[in-house]
């Protein structure tokens, strides 16, 4: 058996305008802009990372902002429907008011006994804030200079909700490769959780009659799970192969090593190592302050910078 993942590592999505994207996730949601780099496979595109103060695994949502050259995506089977963040149990009212003040349309609901605040980002990506006791288990590090008071800041991921045509094929990968367990149902929603049951350990499946989704602006590109090291990535790769699935990697992503595989339901799964982390090329206090490139792209810096769109790093409410 391969190792059991402790849960979510990051979520990567496709945005439109890079300025709108960064302003929303920093100024409205209060996440720190922890890394500004480029898509290693398409260096004309930024790759933004937003997370806690240190960019701790389990807190980071990342984006490829395609700008004017990006086509709109189409939601359907084989895609992430919602990305959910943990908030403290008494923070729901704060967030409803904050989002409303920012002009963001909000819905509230209850699921598995927790309050859920639902909304979308500027590109239509579904987001949720879940007021849960799991927030106390999170290893998220508060951002002391952020625009959201520390007691209400997002505590990293609660879960993702994946939409599939049928549960079985995806469930097999979740339970037999990644180590998740089916723990509960709520209506048409099926919940899975890793055995340790801590923060970032939940994943939900829902079924959809929609056709296969189309990747583009406003859709999630992939969901990443956590592994300890490259040896674990190799074990996962072998487990995928045993089920007739081809995985690519390990691939050096500078801040972690990655393995990719599209599971039978159509969702692209990544497994990423804990380290080396975002302080590999910037001090923690300087995270996100400049465009950083991996050493294998440094010789192309001038050409890369010239091709990227204009962008001004977002400012928190505490900036001068």
MOWOQUI-V744175 format. One record per backbone hydrogen bond with DSSP energy under -0.5 kcal/mol. NH is the residue of the N-H (numbers start at 0). CO is the residue of the C=O. E is the energy in kcal/mol with one decimal. If there is no record, write none. Layout:
BEGIN
<<NH	CO	E> <NH	CO	E>>
END
This chain:
BEGIN
<<4	2	-0.5> <4	177	-2.1> <7	199	-2.7> <8	223	-3.1> <9	223	-0.9> <10	59	-1.5> <11	221	-2.4> <12	61	-2.7> <13	218	-2.5> <14	12	-0.5> <14	63	-1.5> <20	16	-2.1> <21	17	-2.4> <22	18	-2.6> <23	19	-2.0> <24	20	-2.0> <25	21	-2.0> <26	22	-2.1> <27	22	-0.8> <27	23	-1.3> <28	23	-2.1> <29	25	-0.9> <30	24	-2.5> <31	50	-2.9> <33	31	-1.3> <33	48	-1.4> <34	48	-1.3> <35	289	-0.5> <36	34	-0.5> <36	46	-2.3> <38	41	-0.6> <38	44	-2.5> <39	37	-0.5> <41	38	-1.6> <44	41	-2.1> <46	36	-2.6> <47	62	-2.3> <48	34	-1.9> <49	60	-2.3> <50	31	-2.2> <52	140	-2.6> <54	51	-0.7> <57	8	-2.9> <58	55	-1.8> <59	8	-0.7> <60	49	-2.4> <60	58	-0.5> <61	10	-3.1> <62	47	-2.4> <63	12	-2.2> <64	62	-0.6> <65	14	-2.6> <65	63	-0.9> <66	15	-2.3> <68	65	-1.1> <69	66	-1.5> <72	216	-2.6> <73	213	-2.6> <76	210	-2.3> <77	162	-2.5> <78	75	-0.6> <78	162	-1.1> <80	78	-0.5> <80	160	-3.0> <81	160	-1.2> <82	125	-2.0> <83	81	-0.5> <83	158	-2.7> <84	127	-3.1> <85	155	-3.0> <86	129	-2.2> <90	87	-2.1> <94	90	-2.0> <95	91	-2.4> <96	92	-2.2> <97	93	-2.5> <98	94	-2.7> <99	95	-2.1> <100	96	-2.5> <101	97	-1.3> <102	99	-1.6> <103	98	-2.7> <104	102	-0.5> <106	117	-2.4> <108	115	-2.2> <110	113	-2.6> <113	110	-2.5> <114	130	-0.7> <115	108	-3.0> <116	128	-2.8> <117	106	-3.6> <117	115	-0.6> <118	126	-2.2> <120	124	-1.9> <123	120	-2.3> <125	80	-0.5> <126	118	-2.9> <127	82	-2.0> <128	116	-2.3> <129	84	-3.2> <130	114	-2.4> <130	128	-0.6> <131	86	-1.9> <131	129	-1.0> <134	131	-1.7> <135	132	-1.8> <136	133	-1.6> <137	133	-0.6> <137	134	-0.7> <141	139	-0.6> <143	141	-0.8> <145	142	-1.6> <151	148	-2.1> <152	148	-0.8> <152	149	-0.7> <154	85	-2.8> <156	57	-2.9> <157	83	-2.8> <158	83	-1.3> <159	201	-0.5> <160	81	-2.6> <161	159	-0.6> <161	203	-2.8> <162	78	-2.9> <163	161	-0.5> <163	205	-2.4> <169	165	-0.6> <170	166	-2.9> <171	167	-2.1> <172	168	-1.2> <173	169	-2.4> <174	170	-2.7> <175	171	-2.7> <176	172	-1.6> <177	172	-2.1> <179	173	-2.8> <180	192	-2.2> <182	180	-0.5> <182	190	-2.3> <183	190	-1.2> <185	188	-2.3> <188	185	-1.7> <189	204	-2.7> <190	183	-2.9> <191	202	-2.7> <192	180	-2.2> <193	200	-1.7> <194	178	-0.5> <196	193	-1.4> <199	156	-0.9> <200	197	-1.2> <201	157	-1.1> <202	191	-2.5> <203	159	-2.8> <204	189	-2.7> <205	161	-2.4> <206	187	-0.6> <207	163	-1.9> <212	76	-2.3> <213	73	-2.8> <216	70	-3.1> <217	13	-2.7> <218	215	-1.4> <220	11	-2.1> <221	11	-1.9> <222	267	-1.9> <223	9	-2.9> <224	269	-2.6> <225	6	-2.5> <226	271	-2.5> <232	228	-1.5> <233	229	-2.2> <234	230	-1.6> <235	231	-2.4> <236	232	-2.5> <237	233	-2.0> <238	234	-2.0> <239	235	-2.6> <240	236	-2.3> <241	237	-2.2> <242	238	-0.6> <242	239	-1.5> <243	240	-2.0> <244	239	-2.3> <246	244	-0.5> <247	259	-2.3> <249	257	-0.7> <250	257	-2.4> <252	250	-0.7> <252	255	-2.3> <254	252	-2.6> <256	274	-0.5> <257	250	-2.5> <258	270	-1.8> <259	247	-2.6> <260	268	-2.7> <262	260	-0.7> <262	266	-2.4> <265	262	-2.6> <268	260	-2.9> <268	266	-0.6> <269	222	-2.7> <270	258	-2.5> <271	224	-3.2> <272	256	-2.0> <273	226	-1.3> <276	254	-2.3> <279	276	-1.2> <280	277	-0.8> <285	282	-1.7> <286	283	-1.2> <287	33	-0.7> <288	285	-2.2> <291	35	-2.6> <291	289	-0.6> <296	293	-2.5> <297	293	-0.7> <297	294	-0.6> <299	296	-1.8> <300	297	-1.9> <303	299	-2.6> <304	300	-3.0> <305	301	-1.8> <306	302	-1.3> <307	303	-1.2> <317	144	-0.6> <318	315	-1.7>>
END
